[in-house]
Amino acid sequence: MVAGILLLAATAFAQLTAEQKQLNIESFEKVWSTIRDKHWEKNPGGLDWQAIHEEYRPKIEQATSTEQARQVMRDMIARLHETHFAIFPGSVYEDVGAEAAAGGNGSPGFDTRVLDGQAIVTSIDAGSSAEKAGVHTGWAVLRAGGKDLTPVIQKLKAVPELHELTLERAVETALSGPQGGELPVTFLDGENHERSMNLRLDPPRGEPSHFGNLPTEYVWFESKKIGNVGYVRFNLFLDLVRVMGRFGKAVTDCKTCDGFIIDLRGNPGGIGGMAMGMAGFLVDKPDQKLGTMYMRGVTLKFVINPRMGAFDGPVAVLVDGCSASTSEIFAGGLQDLGRARIFGTKTAAAALPSEIEKLPNGDGFQYAIANYISEGGKALEGNGVTPDEQVTLTRAALLAGHDPVLDAALQWIKKQRDRK
């Protein structure tokens, strides 16, 4: 074990070849120029960015190891004092970068969250291969496609710059493949026994949606009543006409409900404008906004479009570390306006377009291209939305068939009803 660690250390700090040094220099230039061209401020971080180049270029030229070169670039972007600007090793990029998405979008029909270092099944699609095979919520996924997930999870969790959403996407990639194929998966069931099975990879849940030049996404929307409380859940802020229409109908059908719950857990966002439209079903006052986004040369105010007869009862929004972008704008904005109570765990702190690119030397570079300030004056990027009631999902609760986050929201709504 010690020998292995020493070998890794020696490799990280090995002398560079002329070719490797050149690739590190090219990587430095790409990082510097990307920030110069895409940062939302003309002078990134209020700095003379050309002077920053002159300061750090000699340092990258003098770097004698891969880790030293990596640290030079990290030191440079640290001058911005911004989140979501990061450099991480190539081995990590292979798990979260573009290459990892090439496996296909076939799904075995279940969703997961990383809880206590394990990928835990949190929901199962009706009629899916997983449901037919008897998979249960609370089971832990040990291996998929012959790959042990624990080392992948541990490696990614050790990189502080990567948020939970990125970790979940890496797990999702390991659990996907070409549609029509089979994926061997080994679970740890509720009795802590290993169960291995081959699951068919079917098309993802939902209907295909297209937006601009983005790849096809499958969008689903579900609504129901839990007693006299309305509940909606959807996976993306996309497919505007269908999702907005169903959301509006769910709210309209709930005029006499005790409360309304919007479950945004696992929702990575989508079209920002949909947050304004949806909030309009819950806010009837004019001139209200969720916040403001700042991009290079553009300022976008997220003004709510109020609807006649908007729902005026208690509203709860459920979030977790995979609620990002538009989900954070929606939840954080309603929280600041005092229109919704937020339940769950802190959101992804990725309210902005955050991209990850591969550098010439194989490392990954993550950067944001805008800043977003909530109506309450908070920067959501890097901070996220902190729930009013922090409730953690656990494997034990899932195995017992409970959802403590949903239960907490229902209990709060009941208290509001009883106070009337």
N, C-alpha and C positions, 0 to 999 in steps of 0.2 A: 504493500500500500504506500509506504513512505517512498519507495523507489519510483512508483508511478507518479507521485506528486512532484518529486524532484525532476523527473523526465519532462513533465508538462511545463514546469517552471523554466527548465533549460531551453525548451523549444520556444516558449514565449519570448525569451530574452536572447535568442540566438542572433549572431551577427547576420545582417541582411546582405543579400546579393545586390548587385547594381540594379537588376531588374526590379527587385522588391522595393528598393529605395525609390525608384522612379514611380512605381505604382502608388506608394504612400504619398509622394509629392502630388501626383495627379488627384488622389483622393482628397488631399488638403484643399487643392484648388477648387474641386467640385463642391466641397462643403462651404468654402468661403463665398464662391460665386452664387450658389443657391440661396444663401442667406441674403446676399446683396440684392438679388433680383426678386425674391419672393417674400421677404419679410414685409409685414404690413406697414412698417415705418421706413421712410426713405433713408433715414439714418438709423439702422437697426440698434435697438436698445439705447438710442441717443448717442451712439458712438460714431467716431470717424472710422468707418469700416475699412477704408483704404489704409489708414494708419495701423489698424489691427492686422491687416495683411502683411504690412512691412515688419511688424513686430514678430509675427509668428512664422513667417516663411523661413527665416534662417534656422529656427528651431526644428522645423520638420526636415530640413535638409541635413541637420546634424543628428537626427534620431538614428540610433544604432540597433534598435530592435523594433519589432512590430508593436509591442506594448508601449514603448516610448513614443512612437509615432501616433498611436491611438490616443495617448494622454495629451499630446500637443493639441490635437484637434478638440479633445474634450475641454482642455483649458481655454481654448479660443472661444468655443460656444458658451462656456460658463460665464464669459464676460457679458453676455446678453441678460443674465439673470432671468431667464425664461424657462418654463417647463416645456416638455415635448420637443426639446432639441437634444439629441443624444447620439453617441457613437457606441455601437456594440459589436462584439466579435463576429466574424463570418459564420462560425458554427451556430450562433444564435440566429443569425439572419436566415440560415437554411431552414430553420423551423418556423419562422414567422414571415419570411419574405415572399416574393412573387413566385419563386420556384415551387414553394410548398402547395400553391393553389392549383397546380397542374394535374392533380390526381383525379379530378372529376367532381360532379356535384351529386352523385348518387348518395342516398342517406339510408341508414338502417332503421330510422324512425324513432330516435329518442334524442333528448337534449341533455346536456350535462353542465355542471358547474364544478369548479375546482374548490373543494372544501377540505381544509386541513391536509393539503398536499395530495389529494386524490381526486380523480375525475368521477363525480357522483351523478348518477342518473336522476334528473329532476322532473322530467315529464316524458311521456310516451305517446306517440301519435296513434290515434285510433286506426285500426286496420293495418298497421305497419308490420313489417317482419319481426321487429322487436316484440310487439304486443303478442303476436301469434306464437313466438318462442317462449313466452312467459317471463320476459324481463320485467322487473319491478323497480319503482322509484326507490332510491336509497342504495341500490346496488353500486358497487365501485367498479370502474373499468380498469382492469390491470394491464391488458395487452390488446392491441388491435392490429390486424394485418401482420402479426408476428413481431410487432414493435412494442417494447415495454414502455408504457407511458410515464411511469414514475421518474426515470432519469430526465425525460424531456421536461416534465413539470418542474422538477427541482432545479434544472439548469436555467429555465426561464424565470423562475421566481427569484433566482439569485441576481438577476439584472434589475436593479431598482428603477431604471428608466422605463421599463416596460410595464404598462398598466394591465389590469386584469383582463380587459377585453382582448388584448393581444395574446395573452396566455390561453384564453378560451378558444380563440381562432386556431391556434396551433393544435389544440386537442380536437377541435372540429375537423381539421384537415386530416388528422390521423384516423378519424372515423368516417371518412368519405372515400369515394372511388368512382369508377365508371358505372353509370346506371346499368342495371341488369346483371352486374357481377355479384360476387359474394365476398363478404368480409369476415374472416375468422376473428372472433372477439372472446376474450376471457374475462368473466366477471367475478367479483367477490360478493356472494349473496348475503342475505340478512343473517344467516347462520355462520357467516365467514367461511363458507365453503366455495372453492373455485368451481365455476361453471363455464365450460367452453362450448361455443356454438358458432355455426356459420350463418350469418344474417344476409339476406338479400338486400342489395342496394337499389332502392326504388327512387323515382323522382322525388325531390324535396316536397314537403307539405306546402300547400297553397297553389296559387296560380301565377304563371310567369308574368313579369312586369318589365317594361323597358322604359328607360329614362335617359335621354341624351345618348352619349357614347358609352355609358356604363354597361357592364355585362348584365345579362339577364338575371333578375332576382325573382325568387318565388316569395309571394306575399300572402299571408293568411291573416284572417281577422275572426275573432270569436267573441260572442256576447251572450250573456245569460243573466238570470236573476238568482241571487242567493238569498232566499227569503224575500224580503222587500228591499233588497239592495241591488242596484244595477252593477254589472261587472263587465268590463271589456278588456281584451288583450289582443295585441297584434305585434308582428315581429319587425316591421319596418314602416317608416314614414314614407311610403311609396304607393304607387297605384292610386293616385290622388282621388279620382272620381269614385272608385269602389270603396276605398277605406273611409274617405270623408263621408260618403253617403251612408255607410253602415254605422259609423260613429254617430252621425247626426240622428239616425233613426233610433239607435240605442238610447240616446239622451232623451229624445222626444217621447219614447215609450216609457220613460221613467219619471214622468212629471210628479207622480205621487209617491215615489220611492223615498225611503228614509235616508238614503245616501247613494253615492255613485263612486265606484272604484275603477281606476285606470291602471292596469298592470303593465308597466314598461320594463320589467325585468328582462334582461337579455336583448332589449331593443337597441341596436347601435345607431339609430337615427335615420336620416334620409333627407327629404325635401324640407328645408327650414320653414317655408311658407305654410306648410300644413299645421305647424304648431300654432300659428296665429289664427288660422281658421277653426281649429278644434277648440282653442281657448274661448272662441266666441260663443260656443254653445254653453259655456259655464260662467261667462262674464257679461253682464248687461249694461255696464257703464261705458260711456264713450271715452276716447283719448287715453286708454290704458295700453301699456306695452309690456312685453316680456323682457326686453333688454335691447342692447345695441351691439351690432357686429362691425368691427373695423377691419378693412382690408386696404391694400395699397391703392389709395386714391378713391376709395368707396366707403361710405358709411351706410349701413342698413339698419333701420329701426324696425323691430319686430312689434308692430302695432296690431293690437287685437281687433278683429272684426266682430263686434257684438251682434248677437242674434236676438230677434224678438222672442220673448218667452224663454230665455235661457234658463237652464236648471239652476235653482237657487239654494239647493240643499247642501249638506256636507259632502265634500269631495276628498277622496284619498287617492294618492298616487304611490304605487309601489315601484321601487327602484333597487338596483344592485350594481355591482362593479362592472357589469356589461351594459348598463344603460349609458348611452353616449350621445354626443352631438345633439340632434334635435330633441331627443328624449330629455337631455339635461336642460336645454333651453326651455322646454315646456314645463318640466317639473320645477326648475329653479324660479322661473318667472311667476308661476302660480303661487309658489311658496312666498315670494317677496310681496306679492299683491295680497297675501293673506287669504287667498281663495282656495287653497288646498293644503292638506296636511300630508307630509311625506313620510313613508314607512320603508324600512329595509336597511340596506347598507349604503355607504358612500358610493356615488356614481363614478364612472370611469375617469372623470377629469379630462375628457377628450371632447370638449364641446366644439372644437374647430377642426377644419380639414387638416388632418395630420398624416403625412405621407412617410413611407419607409422606402428608401432606395438603396440599391446595392452600389457600393463604391468600387473603383477600379481594383483596390487591393482585396476585395471580397468582404469587407466589413459592411455593416448596415448603418445608414444615416437616417434618423427620424427628425422631421421638422414640421412646424405648423406655419400656416400662411395667413392667419388672421387672429384677431383678438376679440373676445366677446365679454361684455360687461352686463351683468344682470340688472334688472330694474332697481335692485337694492344696492347697486354699486360694487358688486362682487365680480371678480374675474373667475369665470367657471373653468377656463383652461388651466389645468394643473391643480385646481382646487376641488372641482366637482361640486355636487350638491350634497350637503349633509342632511340626512333625514331628521325630521322632528322627533321621530321615535325610531331609534336604531334597533333593528331586530335582525338576528342572524339566522339564516337557514342552516339546519344541521342534518347530518346523515341520519341520526337517531329519529328525528322528527319525520323525515321522509319515509323511513322504514316503517314507522307507525302510521303512515297515511295522513300526516298533518302538514300544514303549511303555516308556520308560526307568523310569517309576515302578513299573509292574508287574514289570519285570525286576529291579529292586533288591529288591523284596519276595521274589521267588522265590529270588534269590541268598542272602538272609538266611536263609530257611527251609532252604535246602540246607545252609548252614553249621551250623544247629542240628541238622539230621539227622546230619551227619558227625561232630559232637562226641559223639554218643551211643556 
